[in-house]
């Protein structure tokens, strides 16, 4: 596909460093001519929106003797090249995301190259080359079984609703044959973080049913504060079975204390996960586990059905 510099320059009319950006993307096109460019809306963590240039395509990754074409999507900020791109995987319906050192459950890509971005030594071609190198060490996608493919499109769209970024996949109800309640979310932990998650999800109106699991005795005051808001469709419970058939389970419980070392806290959190995650997975085997505790723990699979 021929690179249209003038057309791209018109698209970037509001970019602060348009000419620098066009020249860099021209260089990207020399190495990866199949990328397709467009202007779309990106939603940031604070819910603000901005029309940004983004491009999609595949990068070749050699893994265990086989070559895989990994689909990616890069968003170019209007302050480029002084700010790094925002990078995501763009899995198809038959691909699952392998959460790892460089990829989170929503497919966002984290690399040392992005963290150390500095113009003019940092360029998109260099970023993509490091992306390929890291993915050769740890493949970020895997093939879904045929039984999982039907759920993948809706699941990706649903996760995008409660996290940053915009998906170009149309959102539909994710079917749950065991329970007719749709869009159920469980927040585990009645502390300040759990309350904040509950309020944020309720404010966005994305859950038909929201369960707050209070697993300790020391948060009664915070739970009582929640009653002031009189939130609809919110259930407060101490029974793990109340989380049954959740699409998303957000784990906010942690044992961070001033008298403990960091390693002690990590071990305490691991012990808590061993105690609770298996039970939560039993009640919501197809649910997605999001860990919001501090310090967090690395989990390879998104679906709790793997536990």
Secondary structure, DSSP 8 states (H G I E B T S, - for coil): ----HHHHHHHTTT-TTHHHHHHHHHHHHHH-TT-EEEEEEEE-TTS-EEEEEEEEEEEEEEETTEEEEEEEEEEE-TTTTSS--EEEE---TTEEE---SSB-TT-BB--HHHHT--TTT--HHHHHHHHHHHHHHS--EEE--HHHHHHHHHHHHHHHHTSSS---S-------SS----SEEEEE--SHHHHHHHHHHHHHT--SEEEEE---STTHHHHHHHHTT--TTEEEES-GGGGTT-SEEEE------TTS-HHHHHHHHHHHHHHHHHHHHHH-TT-EEEE--SS----S-SBGGG-
